[in-house]
Amino acid sequence: MATDDMEIIQSPLEQTYSAEGHTLCIQIYRSADSLWILEVEDERGTSTVWDDQFETDQAALEAALSEIEAEGIHSFLTDAPKAAQPTTGTHDLFEPLSDEELDELDQVLLDEVDTEEGMTLDTLDGFLHAIAIGPEFIHPHQWLPKVWGTADGETPAMPSVEVFNRVLQLLMRHYNGIVSGYAAQPPEVCPVWGVRTTDSGEFDDAEMWAYGFSEGVRLNPSAWQALLHDPEGQRWYRPIGLLGEDAFSTDQDALTETPAQRAALAAEIESSLLHIHAFWLPVRQAINERQRAQRMSTKVGRNEPCLCCSGKKFKRCCGGPLALH
């Protein structure tokens, strides 16, 4: 990071990101009279500096995590030998949450995300499942405002930078854990919802989870139409819609009247998720292949000027993901 002779103010949100045996250093800094600058440095000291500056260091961190998630860690690496194992304190955002960390995320969403529309853990889990298996990749900066429940898309006030950083880390790790589960062979599906106790016994309560999934679909409803208009797709989505949507069907009230009926619908969801994931997988793979082909269509080095004459580095222009152009 070049500092020249000016005083550099470094953000406390600076951190390392590790995955697949490699580590990136996320650097966020500014001068006394500038906005926040975002720089990601790989193991050989090669930097990717964002062209845009950021009003807040939190916004800069979210942008870094969004793009690393979208492109993958290897898109930020020069040809380098396999990195040493991460040092103590390094956050691996692909490590699934433990049961204790899920409880921590549940509690922090209730206690620290001080908005009326903020998501609870079961709603969040359904929401992230829809994003993970849907037809198109959705950047975290597009879905995080729905998690916070803020009308203007701003991050809600939290007690400290450390608390915000921890919440964001838990959120991204939970999302990545869901994605990794579907990528496993065979896929591992573990939706998180509560249990309701009644005089008749205990029943799975997936209503808020299903509501969260439907909110994920509503992020890009037109992209989901192929499944929602397919007879089999309608059958797979039916238990989710019956539990999570208002006025889903004329027989909805009769089919969801008792805890036992709702639990029976919840029992169908895991199978539905596997089918929905399989339905959209070829679509997502085709998009990924098209983007990969565009990146590989030239032999320009990632740190060389882009052939389009934009003046930007190739990796920050035509070598980057289509969605960021």
C-alpha positions as CSV (number, residue, x, y, z in Angstrom):
1,M,0.0,0.0,0.0
2,A,1.5,3.3,-1.1
3,T,1.3,6.0,1.5
4,D,3.4,8.9,0.0
5,D,4.0,11.6,2.7
6,M,0.4,12.0,3.8
7,E,-1.0,10.7,7.1
8,I,-2.9,7.5,6.5
9,I,-5.8,6.5,8.6
10,Q,-6.4,2.8,8.7
11,S,-9.7,1.2,9.4
12,P,-10.2,-1.2,12.3
13,L,-12.2,-3.3,9.9
14,E,-9.0,-4.3,8.0
15,Q,-8.7,-8.1,8.1
16,T,-7.4,-11.2,6.3
17,Y,-9.6,-13.6,4.2
18,S,-8.5,-17.2,3.8
19,A,-9.9,-20.0,1.6
20,E,-8.5,-22.9,-0.3
21,G,-5.1,-22.5,1.2
22,H,-4.6,-18.9,0.2
23,T,-4.9,-15.6,2.1
24,L,-5.8,-12.1,1.0
25,C,-5.3,-9.0,3.0
26,I,-8.2,-6.6,2.9
27,Q,-6.9,-3.0,3.5
28,I,-9.2,-0.1,4.1
29,Y,-7.7,3.4,4.6
30,R,-8.0,7.1,3.9
31,S,-6.3,10.4,4.3
32,A,-7.6,13.1,6.5
33,D,-9.5,14.7,3.6
34,S,-10.5,11.7,1.4
35,L,-13.1,8.9,1.4
36,W,-12.2,5.3,2.2
37,I,-10.0,3.5,-0.2
38,L,-10.3,-0.3,-0.6
39,E,-7.3,-2.5,-1.6
40,V,-7.0,-6.2,-1.6
41,E,-3.4,-7.6,-1.6
42,D,-2.5,-11.2,-2.3
43,E,0.4,-13.3,-1.0
44,R,2.9,-11.9,-3.4
45,G,2.0,-8.3,-2.6
46,T,0.0,-7.7,-5.8
47,S,-2.8,-5.3,-5.1
48,T,-6.3,-4.8,-6.5
49,V,-7.4,-1.2,-5.7
50,W,-11.1,-0.3,-6.2
51,D,-11.6,2.7,-8.5
52,D,-14.5,4.0,-6.4
53,Q,-14.0,5.3,-2.9
54,F,-16.4,4.7,-0.1
55,E,-18.3,6.9,2.3
56,T,-17.8,4.4,5.2
57,D,-15.2,1.7,5.9
58,Q,-18.1,-0.7,6.5
59,A,-19.3,-0.1,2.9
60,A,-15.8,-0.8,1.7
61,L,-15.6,-4.1,3.7
62,E,-18.9,-5.2,2.3
63,A,-17.8,-4.4,-1.2
64,A,-14.6,-6.5,-0.7
65,L,-16.4,-9.5,0.7
66,S,-19.1,-9.3,-2.1
67,E,-16.5,-9.3,-4.9
68,I,-14.4,-12.0,-3.4
69,E,-17.5,-14.1,-2.9
70,A,-18.6,-13.4,-6.5
71,E,-15.2,-14.0,-8.2
72,G,-13.6,-16.5,-5.9
73,I,-10.3,-16.1,-4.1
74,H,-8.3,-17.3,-7.1
75,S,-9.3,-14.3,-9.2
76,F,-7.3,-12.1,-6.8
77,L,-4.1,-14.2,-6.9
78,T,-1.1,-13.9,-9.2
79,D,0.6,-17.2,-10.2
80,A,1.9,-18.1,-6.7
81,P,2.8,-21.2,-4.8
82,K,0.3,-22.6,-2.4
83,A,0.2,-20.4,0.6
84,A,1.1,-21.4,4.1
85,Q,-1.7,-22.3,6.4
86,P,-3.5,-19.3,7.8
87,T,-2.1,-17.7,10.9
88,T,-3.9,-17.5,14.2
89,G,-6.7,-15.0,14.0
90,T,-7.4,-15.4,10.3
91,H,-11.1,-15.6,9.4
92,D,-12.0,-18.4,7.0
93,L,-15.3,-17.3,5.7
94,F,-16.0,-20.8,4.2
95,E,-15.9,-22.5,7.6
96,P,-19.5,-23.5,8.6
97,L,-20.9,-22.2,11.8
98,S,-20.9,-24.4,14.8
99,D,-24.1,-24.9,16.8
100,E,-22.7,-22.3,19.3
101,E,-22.1,-19.8,16.6
102,L,-25.6,-20.3,15.2
103,D,-26.9,-19.5,18.6
104,E,-24.6,-16.5,18.7
105,L,-25.9,-15.3,15.3
106,D,-29.5,-15.9,16.5
107,Q,-28.9,-13.8,19.6
108,V,-27.1,-11.0,17.9
109,L,-29.8,-10.6,15.2
110,L,-32.3,-10.2,18.0
111,D,-30.3,-8.0,20.3
112,E,-28.0,-5.9,18.0
113,V,-29.8,-5.4,14.7
114,D,-32.2,-2.8,16.1
115,T,-34.7,-2.6,13.4
116,E,-38.4,-3.7,13.3
117,E,-38.0,-5.5,10.0
118,G,-34.7,-7.2,10.7
119,M,-34.6,-11.0,10.1
120,T,-34.5,-13.7,12.8
121,L,-32.3,-16.7,12.3
122,D,-35.0,-19.0,10.8
123,T,-36.1,-16.3,8.4
124,L,-32.5,-15.5,7.5
125,D,-31.8,-19.2,6.8
126,G,-34.7,-19.6,4.4
127,F,-33.7,-16.3,2.7
128,L,-30.1,-17.5,2.2
129,H,-31.2,-20.9,0.9
130,A,-33.2,-19.2,-1.8
131,I,-30.2,-17.1,-2.8
132,A,-27.9,-20.0,-2.7
133,I,-29.9,-22.3,-5.0
134,G,-31.7,-19.7,-7.2
135,P,-31.1,-19.1,-10.9
136,E,-28.7,-16.2,-10.6
137,F,-25.9,-15.1,-8.3
138,I,-27.0,-12.2,-6.1
139,H,-24.3,-10.0,-4.6
140,P,-24.4,-9.7,-0.8
141,H,-24.7,-5.9,-1.1
142,Q,-28.1,-6.5,-2.8
143,W,-29.4,-8.9,-0.1
144,L,-27.9,-7.5,3.1
145,P,-30.3,-4.6,3.4
146,K,-33.2,-7.1,3.5
147,V,-31.4,-8.9,6.4
148,W,-30.9,-5.6,8.3
149,G,-34.5,-4.6,7.6
150,T,-33.6,-1.0,6.8
151,A,-35.7,0.9,4.2
152,D,-32.8,2.9,2.9
153,G,-30.4,0.0,2.6
154,E,-28.1,1.4,5.3
155,T,-26.4,-0.7,7.8
156,P,-28.2,-0.4,11.2
157,A,-26.5,1.2,14.1
158,M,-24.5,-1.2,16.2
159,P,-22.7,-0.8,19.5
160,S,-19.2,-1.0,18.0
161,V,-17.2,-1.7,14.8
162,E,-16.2,-5.0,16.4
163,V,-19.9,-6.1,16.8
164,F,-20.6,-5.2,13.2
165,N,-17.6,-7.0,12.0
166,R,-18.6,-10.1,13.9
167,V,-22.2,-10.0,12.7
168,L,-21.0,-9.7,9.1
169,Q,-18.5,-12.5,9.5
170,L,-21.2,-14.8,10.9
171,L,-23.7,-13.9,8.2
172,M,-21.2,-14.6,5.4
173,R,-20.0,-17.8,6.9
174,H,-23.5,-19.1,7.3
175,Y,-24.3,-18.2,3.7
176,N,-21.1,-19.9,2.5
177,G,-21.9,-22.9,4.6
178,I,-25.2,-23.3,2.8
179,V,-23.6,-22.9,-0.6
180,S,-20.9,-25.5,0.3
181,G,-23.6,-27.9,1.5
182,Y,-25.3,-27.9,-1.9
183,A,-21.9,-28.3,-3.6
184,A,-21.1,-31.4,-1.6
185,Q,-21.5,-34.9,-3.1
186,P,-24.1,-35.9,-2.1
187,P,-25.6,-32.4,-1.3
188,E,-26.0,-31.7,2.4
189,V,-29.2,-29.7,3.2
190,C,-29.7,-28.6,6.8
191,P,-32.4,-25.9,7.0
192,V,-32.7,-24.2,10.4
193,W,-36.1,-23.6,11.9
194,G,-37.7,-23.9,15.3
195,V,-40.0,-26.4,17.0
196,R,-43.4,-25.5,18.4
197,T,-44.7,-27.3,21.5
198,T,-48.4,-27.8,21.9
199,D,-50.6,-30.0,24.0
200,S,-50.4,-32.6,21.2
201,G,-46.6,-32.7,21.2
202,E,-43.7,-31.0,19.4
203,F,-43.9,-30.0,15.8
204,D,-41.4,-28.5,13.3
205,D,-42.3,-24.8,12.8
206,A,-41.0,-23.7,9.4
207,E,-43.4,-20.8,8.7
208,M,-40.8,-18.1,9.2
209,W,-38.2,-20.1,7.3
210,A,-40.5,-20.4,4.3
211,Y,-41.3,-16.7,4.5
212,G,-37.6,-16.0,4.3
213,F,-37.3,-18.3,1.3
214,S,-40.1,-16.5,-0.4
215,E,-38.4,-13.1,0.3
216,G,-35.3,-14.5,-1.4
217,V,-37.4,-15.4,-4.4
218,R,-38.8,-11.9,-4.5
219,L,-35.3,-10.4,-4.8
220,N,-35.5,-11.4,-8.5
221,P,-39.0,-12.8,-9.2
222,S,-38.8,-12.7,-13.0
223,A,-35.7,-15.0,-12.9
224,W,-37.7,-17.7,-10.9
225,Q,-40.6,-17.8,-13.4
226,A,-39.3,-20.8,-15.3
227,L,-39.6,-22.9,-12.2
228,L,-42.8,-21.4,-10.9
229,H,-44.5,-22.1,-14.2
230,D,-43.2,-25.6,-14.5
231,P,-45.6,-28.3,-13.2
232,E,-42.9,-30.1,-11.2
233,G,-41.4,-26.8,-10.1
234,Q,-44.8,-25.8,-8.7
235,R,-45.0,-29.1,-6.8
236,W,-41.6,-28.6,-5.3
237,Y,-42.3,-25.0,-4.3
238,R,-45.8,-25.8,-2.9
239,P,-44.9,-26.6,0.7
240,I,-42.8,-23.4,0.9
241,G,-45.5,-21.3,-0.6
242,L,-48.2,-22.7,1.6
243,L,-46.2,-22.0,4.7
244,G,-44.5,-18.8,3.8
245,E,-46.7,-16.7,1.5
246,D,-50.1,-15.0,2.0
247,A,-52.9,-16.0,-0.3
248,F,-50.8,-18.7,-2.0
249,S,-53.7,-20.9,-2.9
250,T,-57.5,-21.2,-2.2
251,D,-57.0,-24.3,-0.1
252,Q,-54.1,-22.8,1.9
253,D,-56.0,-22.3,5.2
254,A,-57.4,-25.8,5.1
255,L,-53.9,-27.3,4.5
256,T,-52.1,-25.3,7.2
257,E,-54.7,-25.1,9.9
258,T,-53.1,-27.4,12.5
259,P,-49.4,-27.7,13.8
260,A,-49.4,-31.3,12.5
261,Q,-50.4,-30.2,9.0
262,R,-47.7,-27.5,9.0
263,A,-45.1,-29.9,10.3
264,A,-46.0,-32.3,7.5
265,L,-45.4,-29.6,4.9
266,A,-42.1,-28.8,6.6
267,A,-41.0,-32.4,6.2
268,E,-41.4,-32.0,2.4
269,I,-39.1,-29.0,2.2
270,E,-35.7,-30.7,2.3
271,S,-36.6,-32.8,-0.8
272,S,-38.0,-29.7,-2.5
273,L,-34.8,-27.9,-2.0
274,L,-32.7,-30.6,-3.6
275,H,-35.0,-30.6,-6.6
276,I,-35.0,-26.8,-6.9
277,H,-31.2,-26.8,-6.6
278,A,-30.9,-29.4,-9.4
279,F,-33.4,-27.5,-11.6
280,W,-31.4,-24.3,-11.5
281,L,-27.9,-25.8,-11.4
282,P,-27.5,-26.0,-15.2
283,V,-28.5,-22.4,-15.5
284,R,-26.0,-21.3,-12.9
285,Q,-23.3,-23.4,-14.5
286,A,-24.0,-22.0,-17.9
287,I,-23.6,-18.4,-16.6
288,N,-20.4,-19.4,-14.8
289,E,-19.0,-21.0,-18.0
290,R,-19.9,-17.9,-20.0
291,Q,-18.1,-15.6,-17.6
292,R,-15.1,-17.9,-17.4
293,A,-14.9,-18.0,-21.2
294,Q,-14.9,-14.2,-21.4
295,R,-12.1,-14.0,-18.8
296,M,-10.0,-16.6,-20.7
297,S,-10.7,-15.1,-24.2
298,T,-7.6,-13.0,-23.9
299,K,-4.1,-13.7,-22.5
300,V,-3.8,-10.3,-20.9
301,G,-2.2,-10.4,-17.4
302,R,-4.5,-9.4,-14.6
303,N,-2.2,-6.5,-13.7
304,E,-1.7,-5.3,-17.3
305,P,-3.8,-2.5,-18.8
306,C,-7.1,-3.8,-20.2
307,L,-7.4,-4.1,-24.0
308,C,-10.6,-2.0,-24.0
309,C,-8.4,1.1,-23.4
310,S,-10.4,2.0,-20.3
311,G,-7.1,2.8,-18.4
312,K,-8.0,0.2,-15.7
313,K,-6.1,-3.0,-14.9
314,F,-7.5,-6.0,-16.8
315,K,-8.6,-7.7,-13.5
316,R,-10.7,-4.6,-12.6
317,C,-12.2,-4.2,-16.0
318,C,-12.9,-6.9,-18.7
319,G,-11.2,-9.6,-16.6
320,G,-13.8,-9.0,-13.8
321,P,-17.3,-10.4,-13.5
322,L,-19.9,-9.1,-15.9
323,A,-22.2,-7.9,-13.1
324,L,-19.6,-5.3,-12.0
325,H,-19.0,-3.6,-15.4
